[in-house]
């Protein structure tokens, strides 16, 4: 078992959530499991808990078409 320490003896608050998630991920990998949040169903929104959006977009046939596709997809994501 890997021991993951938390610095300090105060209450664990919201500011520690990221470190706790990392510690849980380390423990899962050490146990031979996949960390939470590494597998998402196709076609579902991936929550990032930030203001980022992650989309799976197949590449277009040409670099020019790919740039256009990424730009159009980004505009649709921003404008809705």
N, C-alpha and C positions, 0 to 999 in steps of 0.2 A: 504494500500500500504506500502510495506517495503521500507525504504529509505536506500540505500547503498551508503555510502560516499567514495570519493576518496581523499586520503591524498595529500595535496599540491595543489598549484594553477598553476603549470606549464602546458605545453602542454602535452596532452595525446599521448604517443608514443608507439612504438612496445613493449617496456618493460612492458607496462600496459595491454597488450592484454589478458593475463591469468586472471588478476583480473577483467577485464571487462566481460570476459566470465563467471566467477563465479557469478558476480553481475547479469548478464542476467539470469543465471540458478536459482538464488535465487528468482528473480522476477517472473519467469515462474512458479516455484513451489508454490509461494505465491498466484498466480492467478489460481492455480488448474490445470496447464498445465504441460506437460513433458518438461524438459529442452532440448534444441537443442543438438543433437548428442547422444541421449539415445536409439534411434531406428534405426537400419540399415537393409537394405534388405538382405535376405539370399543370400549367395554366392558372396557378394560384398566385396571389400577390405575396411577396416575400417581405414581412415586416422587418425593418432595419432599426427601428426605434430612433431614427434620426429623420432628417428631411430629405433623405436620398430615396430613390426608387430603383429597384433592380428588375430588369426585364430580360427575358431570354428571347433574342432576335436572331433567327437564322441569317447567315451572311447572304448578301446579294451576289449575283453572278460576277460582277465586275467591281473593282475598287471604287469607281465613280458612282455606280449604283448603290454600293454599300454606304458611302458617305451620305448620299441623298436619303437612303432609308433611315440611317441613324438620326439625321437631322429632322426628318419628318416625324419619326417616332418620338423624339425629344419634344418637339413642338406639341404633339398630341398629348403627351404626358403632362405638360405644363398647362395647356389650355383646357384640357379635359375632353 
